[in-house]
Amino acid sequence: MARHTGARDVAIAGIGATPYYKRGETAGQSITRLAGEAILAACADAGLSATEIDGLAFYSLARAGYGDQMEAGELVETLGIRELTFTAALTGGGGGSAGAIGLARAAIVAGDASVVVTVMALQQRMRLGTVVASKAATPLGSFVQPAGLAGPGHLMSLLTRRHMHAYGTTRDAFAEVAISTRQNALNRPKARYREPLTREQYFGARVIADPLCLYDFCLESEGAVAIVTTSLERARDLRQPPVPVVAAAHGGTREWGRGFSWFGMPDDETFASSGHQAVAGWLYRRAGVTPRDIDVALIYDHFTPMVVMQLEDYGFCAKGDGGPFVLSGAIRYTPERKPGSIPVNPHGGQLSEAYVIGATHIAEGVEQLRGTAVNQVAGAELALVTGGPAALPTSGLILGRDR
């Protein structure tokens, strides 16, 4: 354990979620209802009343998925919140999920709010796989739409193929990410998929965006997750053990922002990368820790190859070694962490538990550090949570156990 302790001035005091549904099952509910249910559950978990909320820290511009919007006024009216003193949202999409907790921290440290909620709700009225193609033609879009790049999977397939070409990475590594993540979901009651995934099933699945097959894609799921953040001092007086925010970072370089949709840019940041290298550096410096100090990693897994590339960018292995690292079994969950390993997504992640645009990873990080996770990493002291790869910002979060 490193000597430095990071910020530790605010803490996550409560987490809550709706059930996780498959695409279309929440059609009779509103986004406000889903978000409200998750917020009420998070407040109950913390032992707070929703009327004590005075701040909202969103990401993805407060979009609920890509077709709906979460409106602060509707949430205030629905939940009976008396007064908001802070409301803000990060730009981009799921890349800001981890960073939104840093936004909440900023509000609390500045004295702008005392109880801040971060919430993501998702209904897939529009298939996320066609989000690029559904946009109106623009000069920027002309770089991708005429090439048949209809959605995030097509964009990621180019980045994946480049990593394979440059470093000899094979689909076996992506299969290991999918299979090990599914294994973690088998004993989770809320997980959308609780049947084992075999190599035969993986390699027999239809290819959607070569080289990515069905099981390289995250789930088309629906639901909501909410997180309550407050000062560490106050959190210690509430119902649950507080989970301090050790460090948070969001942003990214111009090169990644330029390259996210145009993956032909031949620079170091976008060359077979997840775009997290800069964020990882900021995060570790702020926390005063190294990758060796991290006990469990909640890696944003919208596509299996991006797990491999994030493991490289966050320093769990060298650049280009992500494939062999994964194939060594190093990301497999075991109750006792083995030397040289890092348990990844013990909750099943967005590949097998549910895709709620990164919010489930924050909740799992909290449970790991409370010691209440279904697949608990024994003695976990630090958890890494990532957001993205996506359009700027990407983000990272390190949560700790209270001392």
Secondary structure, DSSP 8 states (H G I E B T S, - for coil): --S-----SEEEEEEEE---EETTTTTTS-HHHHHHHHHHHHHHHHT--GGG--EEEESGGGEETTTEE--HHHHHHHHT----SEEEE-SSSGGGTTHHHHHHHHHHHTTS-SEEEEEEEE--SS-GGGTTTTS---TTGGGTGGGT--SHHHHHHHHHHHHHHHH---HHHHHHHHHHHHHHHTT-TT-S--S---HHHHHHS-EEETTEEGGGB---EEEEEEEEEEEHHHHTTSSS--EEEEEEEEE--HHHHHHSS-TT--STTTTT--S-HHHHHHHHHHHT--GGG--EEE---SBHHHHHHHHHHTTSS-TT-HHHHHHTTTT---SS--TT---B-TT-IIIII--STTHHHHHHHHHHHHT--TT--TT--EEEEEE-SSSS-EEEEEEE---
